[in-house]
């Protein structure tokens, strides 16, 4: 089976030796802190390192067991049943599930190649919708792979200030850029006294998926509330994992790891676009500048559910576009290129094309 389904780096591009050394350093340099319970704020040196990277006070940071847990804490803190929440169309399926579980009134706003439609969001706001939260994946969006332009980042902040909602900047892929130019986070563009942005990121995409370390940056009072909830949930997160991540980052190993992953993914995107052009010219897509995912549209009338079964029979799998939408998307799919080699990509797309022709 060739899988385009999972957004995780293949083992050959994970810095296993660097992680071994970081683990040894963690237990050697701080055995007490690494092995102790700790507190819900996370491993203190890593929290401090994250705060320094974002230029904020440590009190505005909490380190969690992966960014999905950070998301869950934030949704629990801000979203009540019936609250309006804006998300991109399409968006990460776990975000939809988390918001539905909390009874949110979800408003999907069209996603364009340069990010969420600001005009669409403005029209929604002018219609009388008052969202509590707008969930945005700004860099190499999951599932589309699109990146929010600087102009739209500024425009979204203006709308948040005008209409009083919080932007949830969900940014786990920011470091995995292999073309184009880095853009400022909305957190950094927001004024120090404005506090309209809560930012989340993760080390799962840069260190390794199994490390399960993420974090939130937000207003101090909100982080304090979330810290209390985290204390009541698990007392403290995984201190061993966080201590290893700290050593991996503080010693600079993360720089080389990001370069390795980005270089490999650039090659895989090139292989994927070449294979689609050769084997499945009917597909429409935009090659991403980073991240793990590509959104593919097939001609209208394609039934992605039938295609999924036909592809599975031929030994290739993907994620159906309908998983990332409340409705529609029957002719769309997400291809993750991070966990497959270039040879597997060509063969996988060939099988996918064969499945499509069989329909």
C-alpha positions as CSV (number, residue, x, y, z in Angstrom):
1,X,0.0,0.0,0.0
2,X,1.3,3.5,-1.0
3,X,-0.3,6.0,1.4
4,X,-0.9,9.7,0.7
5,X,-3.1,9.8,3.8
6,X,-0.9,10.6,6.8
7,X,0.8,14.0,7.2
8,X,4.0,12.8,8.9
9,X,7.6,12.7,7.7
10,X,9.1,9.4,6.6
11,X,11.7,7.9,8.9
12,X,14.6,8.6,6.5
13,X,14.2,12.3,7.1
14,X,13.9,12.2,10.9
15,X,17.1,13.1,12.8
16,X,17.1,10.0,14.9
17,X,20.8,10.4,15.9
18,X,20.2,14.0,16.9
19,X,17.2,12.9,19.0
20,X,19.3,10.2,20.7
21,X,21.9,12.8,21.7
22,X,19.2,15.3,22.8
23,X,17.7,12.6,25.1
24,X,21.1,11.8,26.6
25,X,21.7,15.6,27.1
26,X,18.3,15.9,28.8
27,X,18.9,13.2,31.3
28,X,22.5,14.3,31.9
29,X,22.0,18.1,32.2
30,X,18.7,18.1,34.1
31,X,17.8,14.7,35.5
32,X,15.5,16.1,38.2
33,X,13.5,18.4,35.9
34,X,13.3,15.7,33.1
35,X,12.0,12.9,35.4
36,X,9.7,15.0,37.7
37,X,6.0,15.7,37.4
38,X,6.6,19.4,36.8
39,X,3.6,21.7,36.5
40,X,0.9,22.3,33.8
41,X,2.8,25.2,32.2
42,X,5.3,22.6,30.8
43,X,9.0,22.1,31.0
44,X,10.2,25.6,32.2
45,X,13.4,25.9,30.0
46,X,11.4,25.0,26.8
47,X,8.6,27.4,27.8
48,X,11.2,30.1,28.1
49,X,12.8,29.2,24.8
50,X,9.4,29.4,23.0
51,X,8.6,32.8,24.6
52,X,12.0,34.1,23.4
53,X,11.3,32.9,19.8
54,X,8.0,34.9,19.8
55,X,9.2,37.9,21.8
56,X,6.6,37.5,24.5
57,X,6.6,37.1,28.3
58,X,6.7,33.5,29.6
59,X,3.4,34.0,31.3
60,X,1.8,34.0,27.8
61,X,3.0,30.5,27.0
62,X,1.8,27.0,27.9
63,X,3.5,23.9,26.6
64,X,1.1,20.9,26.0
65,X,1.0,17.3,24.8
66,X,0.8,18.2,21.1
67,X,-0.9,21.1,19.4
68,X,-4.2,19.2,19.2
69,X,-4.4,19.2,23.0
70,X,-3.6,23.0,22.9
71,X,-6.5,23.4,20.5
72,X,-8.8,21.4,22.8
73,X,-7.9,23.5,25.8
74,X,-8.5,26.7,23.8
75,X,-11.9,25.6,22.5
76,X,-12.9,24.6,26.0
77,X,-11.9,28.0,27.3
78,X,-13.6,30.1,24.6
79,X,-16.4,28.2,22.9
80,X,-19.8,27.7,24.4
81,X,-22.6,25.8,22.8
82,X,-24.3,28.0,20.2
83,X,-21.2,30.3,19.8
84,X,-20.4,31.3,16.2
85,X,-17.0,30.2,15.0
86,X,-15.4,30.9,11.6
87,X,-13.3,28.3,9.9
88,X,-11.7,28.0,6.4
89,X,-13.5,26.0,3.7
90,X,-12.0,23.4,3.6
91,X,-10.3,23.0,7.0
92,X,-8.6,20.4,9.2
93,X,-11.1,17.6,10.0
94,X,-10.2,17.4,13.7
95,X,-11.0,21.1,14.0
96,X,-14.5,20.5,12.7
97,X,-15.0,17.5,15.0
98,X,-13.7,19.5,18.0
99,X,-16.0,22.4,17.4
100,X,-19.0,20.2,16.6
101,X,-18.4,18.3,19.8
102,X,-18.6,21.6,21.7
103,X,-21.9,22.6,20.0
104,X,-20.4,25.6,18.1
105,X,-22.3,27.2,15.2
106,X,-19.7,26.7,12.5
107,X,-19.4,29.1,9.5
108,X,-17.2,28.0,6.7
109,X,-15.6,30.8,4.6
110,X,-14.1,30.0,1.2
111,X,-10.4,29.3,1.1
112,X,-8.6,30.9,-1.9
113,X,-5.0,30.2,-3.1
114,X,-3.8,33.2,-1.0
115,X,-5.8,32.3,2.1
116,X,-9.3,32.7,3.5
117,X,-11.6,35.0,1.5
118,X,-11.5,38.3,3.4
119,X,-14.4,39.6,1.4
120,X,-16.4,36.5,2.3
121,X,-15.7,36.9,6.0
122,X,-16.5,40.6,5.8
123,X,-19.9,39.8,4.2
124,X,-20.6,37.2,6.9
125,X,-19.8,39.8,9.6
126,X,-22.0,42.4,7.9
127,X,-24.8,39.9,7.8
128,X,-24.9,40.0,11.6
129,X,-22.9,37.0,12.5
130,X,-20.8,37.7,15.6
131,X,-18.1,35.0,15.9
132,X,-16.3,34.2,19.1
133,X,-13.4,32.8,17.2
134,X,-11.9,32.5,13.7
135,X,-9.7,29.5,13.2
136,X,-7.0,30.1,10.6
137,X,-4.1,27.8,9.4
138,X,-1.9,30.5,7.8
139,X,1.0,28.6,6.4
140,X,0.7,25.6,4.0
141,X,-2.9,25.0,5.2
142,X,-4.2,21.6,6.0
143,X,-5.7,20.2,3.8
144,X,-5.1,22.7,0.9
145,X,-1.5,23.6,1.2
146,X,-2.3,27.3,0.6
147,X,-0.6,30.2,2.4
148,X,-2.3,33.3,3.8
149,X,-0.9,36.4,2.2
150,X,0.5,39.3,4.2
151,X,-2.2,41.6,3.0
152,X,-4.9,39.2,4.2
153,X,-3.1,38.7,7.6
154,X,-3.4,42.5,8.1
155,X,-7.0,42.6,6.9
156,X,-8.0,39.8,9.3
157,X,-6.5,41.6,12.2
158,X,-8.4,44.8,11.2
159,X,-11.7,42.7,11.1
160,X,-10.9,41.1,14.5
161,X,-10.4,44.6,16.1
162,X,-13.5,46.0,14.5
163,X,-15.8,43.1,15.4
164,X,-14.2,41.9,18.6
165,X,-13.4,38.3,17.8
166,X,-10.3,36.2,18.5
167,X,-8.1,34.9,15.7
168,X,-6.8,31.4,16.5
169,X,-3.6,31.2,14.4
170,X,-3.0,27.5,14.2
171,X,0.5,27.3,12.7
172,X,2.2,23.9,13.0
173,X,3.8,24.0,9.5
174,X,5.4,27.4,9.6
175,X,9.0,26.1,9.6
176,X,8.5,23.7,6.8
177,X,9.0,26.2,3.9
178,X,11.0,25.2,0.8
179,X,10.1,28.0,-1.6
180,X,8.9,31.6,-1.5
181,X,9.5,34.0,1.5
182,X,8.6,33.7,5.1
183,X,5.7,35.9,6.3
184,X,5.2,37.4,9.7
185,X,2.7,35.7,12.1
186,X,-0.5,37.5,12.9
187,X,0.7,37.2,16.5
188,X,3.7,39.4,15.7
189,X,1.6,41.8,13.7
190,X,-1.0,42.3,16.5
191,X,-0.1,45.1,18.8
192,X,1.2,44.2,22.3
193,X,-1.9,45.7,23.9
194,X,-4.4,44.4,21.4
195,X,-4.3,40.6,22.2
196,X,-6.6,39.6,19.3
197,X,-4.5,36.5,18.4
198,X,-4.0,33.2,20.1
199,X,-1.1,31.3,18.5
200,X,-0.5,27.5,18.4
201,X,2.3,25.5,17.0
202,X,3.9,22.0,17.3
203,X,7.2,20.2,17.2
204,X,5.6,17.1,15.7
205,X,6.4,18.4,12.1
206,X,9.9,19.6,12.8
207,X,11.4,17.2,15.5
208,X,9.3,14.1,14.9
209,X,5.6,13.1,15.1
210,X,6.0,10.8,18.1
211,X,7.4,13.6,20.3
212,X,3.9,15.1,20.8
213,X,4.9,18.5,22.1
214,X,2.9,21.6,21.2
215,X,2.2,25.0,22.7
216,X,-0.1,28.0,22.9
217,X,0.8,31.7,23.1
218,X,-2.0,34.1,24.1
219,X,-3.2,36.8,26.5
220,X,-1.9,36.1,30.0
221,X,-5.3,35.8,31.7
222,X,-6.4,33.3,29.0
223,X,-3.3,31.2,29.4
224,X,-3.8,31.3,33.2
225,X,-7.3,29.9,32.8
226,X,-6.0,27.2,30.4
227,X,-3.2,26.3,32.8
228,X,-5.8,25.7,35.6
229,X,-7.7,23.4,33.2
230,X,-4.6,21.6,32.3
231,X,-3.6,21.1,35.9
232,X,-7.0,19.5,36.6
233,X,-6.6,17.3,33.5
234,X,-3.2,15.8,33.9
235,X,-1.2,17.8,36.6
236,X,1.6,18.2,34.1
237,X,2.4,17.2,30.5
238,X,5.2,14.8,29.4
239,X,8.3,16.3,30.9
240,X,10.6,13.8,29.3
241,X,9.5,14.6,25.8
242,X,9.6,18.4,26.5
243,X,13.1,18.2,28.0
244,X,14.3,16.3,24.9
245,X,12.7,18.9,22.6
246,X,14.4,21.7,24.6
247,X,17.8,20.1,24.2
248,X,17.1,19.5,20.5
249,X,16.2,23.2,20.0
250,X,18.6,24.9,22.3
251,X,21.6,23.2,20.8
252,X,20.6,24.2,17.3
253,X,19.9,20.7,16.0
254,X,16.4,21.7,15.0
255,X,17.9,24.0,12.3
256,X,19.5,21.1,10.5
257,X,16.4,18.9,11.0
258,X,14.2,21.5,9.4
259,X,16.6,21.9,6.5
260,X,16.6,18.2,5.9
261,X,12.8,17.9,6.0
262,X,12.2,20.9,3.8
263,X,14.8,19.8,1.2
264,X,13.2,16.3,1.0
265,X,9.6,17.7,0.8
266,X,10.6,20.1,-2.0
267,X,11.8,17.1,-4.0
268,X,8.6,15.2,-3.3
269,X,6.4,18.1,-4.3
270,X,8.2,18.3,-7.6
271,X,7.8,14.6,-8.1
272,X,4.1,14.8,-7.2
273,X,3.3,17.7,-9.6
274,X,5.3,15.9,-12.4
275,X,3.4,12.6,-11.8
276,X,0.0,14.3,-11.7
277,X,0.8,16.1,-15.0
278,X,1.9,12.8,-16.6
279,X,-0.6,10.3,-15.2
280,X,-3.7,12.4,-14.2
281,X,-3.8,15.6,-16.3
282,X,-7.4,16.1,-15.4
283,X,-6.4,17.1,-11.9
284,X,-6.3,20.7,-10.8
285,X,-4.0,21.8,-8.0
286,X,-1.6,24.4,-6.8
287,X,1.9,23.3,-5.7
288,X,2.5,24.4,-2.1
289,X,5.5,26.4,-1.0
290,X,5.9,24.2,2.1
291,X,4.2,21.9,4.5
292,X,2.9,18.4,3.9
293,X,-0.3,18.5,1.8
294,X,-1.7,19.2,-1.7
295,X,-5.4,19.7,-2.5
296,X,-6.5,18.1,-5.7
297,X,-9.8,18.8,-7.6
298,X,-11.0,16.3,-10.2
299,X,-13.7,17.1,-12.8
300,X,-17.2,17.7,-11.6
301,X,-19.2,14.5,-11.3
302,X,-16.3,12.5,-9.8
303,X,-17.4,10.5,-6.8
304,X,-14.5,10.6,-4.4
305,X,-16.0,7.8,-2.3
306,X,-16.1,5.4,-5.2
307,X,-12.6,6.6,-6.2
308,X,-11.3,5.9,-2.7
309,X,-12.5,2.3,-2.9
310,X,-11.1,1.8,-6.4
311,X,-7.8,3.3,-5.4
312,X,-7.6,1.1,-2.3
313,X,-8.1,-2.0,-4.4
314,X,-5.1,-0.9,-6.4
315,X,-2.9,-0.3,-3.4
316,X,-3.0,3.4,-2.9
317,X,-4.8,5.6,-0.4
318,X,-5.6,9.2,0.3
319,X,-8.0,11.3,2.4
320,X,-11.3,12.3,0.8
321,X,-12.0,16.0,0.5
322,X,-15.4,15.6,2.0
323,X,-13.7,14.9,5.4
324,X,-12.6,18.5,5.5
325,X,-16.0,20.1,4.7
326,X,-19.5,20.2,6.2
327,X,-20.9,19.6,2.7
328,X,-19.7,19.3,-0.8
329,X,-16.2,18.4,-2.0
330,X,-17.3,15.1,-3.7
331,X,-14.7,15.7,-6.4
332,X,-11.7,16.6,-4.2
333,X,-9.0,14.8,-2.2
334,X,-5.9,15.6,-0.1
335,X,-2.6,14.1,-1.0
336,X,0.1,14.0,1.7
337,X,3.6,13.7,0.2
338,X,5.6,13.8,3.4
339,X,5.7,10.0,4.1
340,X,6.4,8.7,0.6
341,X,9.6,8.5,-1.4
342,X,9.8,10.0,-4.9
343,X,9.6,6.6,-6.5
344,X,6.5,5.8,-4.5
345,X,4.9,9.1,-5.5
346,X,5.1,8.3,-9.2
347,X,3.8,4.7,-8.7
348,X,1.1,5.9,-6.3
349,X,-0.2,8.6,-8.7
350,X,-0.1,6.0,-11.6
351,X,-2.3,3.7,-9.5
352,X,-4.6,6.6,-8.6
353,X,-5.0,7.5,-12.3
354,X,-5.8,3.9,-13.1
355,X,-8.5,4.0,-10.4
356,X,-9.9,7.2,-11.8
357,X,-10.0,5.8,-15.4
358,X,-11.8,2.7,-14.0
359,X,-14.7,4.9,-13.0
